[in-house]
Amino acid sequence: MPTVSMTVNGKAASGDAEPRTLLVHFLRETLGLTGTHVGCDTSQCGACVVHVDGKSVKSCTMLAVQANGAEVTTIEGLANGELHPMQAAFREHHGLQCGFCTPGMVMSAIDLVRHNATPSESDIREWLEGNICRCTGYHNIVKAIQAGAQAMKG
Amino acid sequence: MAEDMIGASIRRTEDFRFLTGQGHYLDDINRPNQVHAYFLRSPHAHAKIRSIDTAAAQSAPGVVAVFTGADIAADKVGGLICGWVVTDRHGQPHKAPPHPPLAQDTVRYVGDHVAVVIAESVAQARDAAELIEVDYEMLPAVVDTAKALDPDTPQLHADAPGNLCFDWELGDKAAVDAAFAKAHHVTRLDLVNNRLIPNAMEPRAAIGEYDGGADSYTCYSTSQNPHLLRLILCAFVLGVPEHKMRVVAPDVGGGFGSKIFCYAEEVVCTWAAKKVKRPVKWTAERGESFLSDAHGRDHVTHAELAMDESGKFLALKVDTIAGMGAYLSTFATCVPTYLHATLLAGQYATPAIHANVKAVFTNTAPVDAYRGAGRPEATYLIERIVECAARELRIDPAELRRRNFIRPDQFPYQTPVALVYDTGDYEAALDEALKMADYAGFAARKAESTKHGKLRGIGLSAYIEACGIAPSAVVGSLGAGVGLWESGQIRFSPTGTVSIFTGSHSHGQSHETTFAQLISDALGVPMEKIDVVHGDTDRIPFGMGTYGSRSLAVGGSALMRAADKIIEKGKKIAAHLMEASVGDIEYSKGTFRVAGTDRTKSMAEVAFAAYVPHNYPADLEPGLDETAFYDPANFTYPAGVHIAEVEVDPDTGLVDIVNWVAVDDFGKVINPMVVEGQVHGGIAQGIGQALLENCVYDKESGQLVTGSYMDYCMPRADDLPSFKVGMTETPCTHNPIGAKGCGEAGAIAAPPALINAITDAIGIMHMEMPATPEKVWQAIRQTRPAAAAE
């Protein structure tokens, strides 16, 4: 079984992984980082979004071995003493209910802001095409991301 | 502090752990030495199992055990039950054919459970399952609800002739017939309430665990009601004493009804844990969720509405065929009956109503409660037929509704279909919604759209629901096998912090915030000193769980009763501490005062004295920990008006929702932010049903065609608009909070509003859901032969 090494949330991490092991399962099961969720098996729902080398990636579409040597950030790596501005905006604007899609939403939203610092409502709705939420109707997620983008500038 | 609690949009307590990836959803839990289950499911809609050969799977790498229906039968494991017995119109109980957790000799839908492989890893279990050889004898199948009763249709169960589960009726047929005989106008409508797949984002999961030393079980389950699951597991399926079973429902990622029920997987994992002497874990793949979560809706209906010259409703008659799927799920039978036909008065003073509901078996996944459960089906047919009537009579749809509303002075209002509405003001919500939607300005907006080649339409929906389910005596008389009260417990610690234990379960509803607000206000304890505990049968008093928008109205009311008991006891302690008589103690917002004096004791001081009773009356028990059970006196009746405005592109059939207004009366609101969030989510699911979602089984093969997110169209962010949410308030008259419930309203109100808007835009009477671009485009072509010829 190959050994996979990567930097996860700023710390060196390594473990054995079968060639077929998906990155999301390596994060959840080998590293115990269960904040990244699995909501489907067709790479549609986006609950598993993490950042790999600074880009949002569905960690269910990537093998763990493909992330060998990469810098990975998960939802657990965002808050640094206090909530990341995007996390804080989701709380302030009630952008989550059951919380299951939330890690993927937040990670995706942060990557959106890196691409587009002042996204409009339609920019946000379009960007979230790969993230499904069943609870919120997206109304408050959109508001949260707009506010989070504003806060990230500051 | 306390003054601002009720009605304040307090930010949520639960958010920190969810936002930082520190929630504990079921798949995040791993038990020492656990093994993994994988279910082999039927690839056929209907087949006899001639034989199953598990030898190769048994010896595959990592495999611990393989079990089939024969093992379940040998251990005398019971079948899954339906907990609500509907009595048909001939006085006979519904047909409830056996529903074994693993198929015995026949499979009846694609996804039915055939065998379970238990292995060291999920991958090994899945690999081994491929080595199981099942010899099937294919049988003809029926997946079409409308055809299930046809004479030449394949039969699912020997003990349910004609695929009929029950033939049930409600209302005075003679009165309805008499009203139709003298009607000035009758509007008729055939409609389908399309079958949906709930799709909570967290897939169902379970861990079964057995402790041989204590001879006791633990079942971790993604459940909306852990005690109910425990009761069913113990008393009906596994035959385990209830005190030897703990059910834990940790953070649950959405439910929408689909996690109310007792499913085969949690039964099998719990049973197998004892067999293999190790914890057994199962997490559904999304494909399994599509195949085996209980689906929703699936009604085929013919309705007729009789009116007089002025458009006053005289009578409504409804004939519905309701799909049950292949077996009865836990509460399947009450959905098309007592949660559907009883709501057919809607907001209107229709004097005579009769409904006939025939429930049928088909070779499809079981159907049960899904957000709204029966009430969306009722609202859809009422609000569609009222809309059609308005168009036929050329009366403005808002005006026709207004003419027929139950007036505020008619409450309490006895409907002709069993319910007594306690309170409401339907015209107030209509007026507010018309104002917010600028209904008066619609004609000008339509003209503007026409100039740009677009078709604009507007649609109303005036919905009602019966929530807070429900008075136990009432539901008991109607066939429910359980009472539907709720429990609440409030426990102070010596240092004045509070643990609230509730039988309600939060899987997105924000109880940790709302319930803490409620008790913070009642007992004057700061929010940060209150924790809300739910979802563990070893920690909370027996409770009935969360469904039917009941948590605040019933669960919250139980907590208020417990708070009353805390105050009552606190008064006795305070009286002693201040050497006054109990009758002289006044309580307000966390402070006990000797009436007419400035002598006070705080709640914290009283709690401390209760636990450190050094100076304490001999006739008073130490401790400050009170439990209450609350059985509601009636359902609650949230109601409101939603207005959808759409612009349809005639070239593509694409529907653009340009405005959405919701005005709801939920009675007393504790946290408006949370309530608005519930409304948004409900509307999204309602729009999903009306525009995007549809469960499709292939009529020949019985295969589930819409079995993934690539085939079943979930609402995405760019399918939906932002929503304008308004409120009116007539407090519920019979619970201590005045709350009615808000969880299902949007899903109930939205579908007819949207279909009314789309059909208004196109200029047709009806269109079946979902109104996909193709369907809309075809409808436009049919209304415009000239355009079709271009």
Interface residues (C-beta under 8 A of the other chain):
Chain A: E18 R20 R28 L33 T34 G35 T36 H37 V38 G39 C40 D41 T42 Q44 C45 A47 T74 I75 E76 L78 A79 L83 Q87 F90 R91 E92 H94 L96 Q97 C98 G99 F100 C101 T102 P103 V106 E121 S122 I124 R125 E126 L128 E129 N131 I132 C133 R134 C135 T136 G137 Y138 H139 N140 I141 V142
Chain B: S9 R11 R12 E14 D15 F16 R17 F18 L19 T20 G21 Q22 G23 Y25 D27 D28 A123 N199 A200 M201 E202 P203 D251 V252 G253 G254 F256 T283 E285 R286 G287 H507 G508 Q509 S510 M673 V674 E676 G677 Q678 H680 G681 G682 I683 A684 Q685 S708 Y709 M710 M714 P715 R716 A717 D718 L720 S722 F723 G746
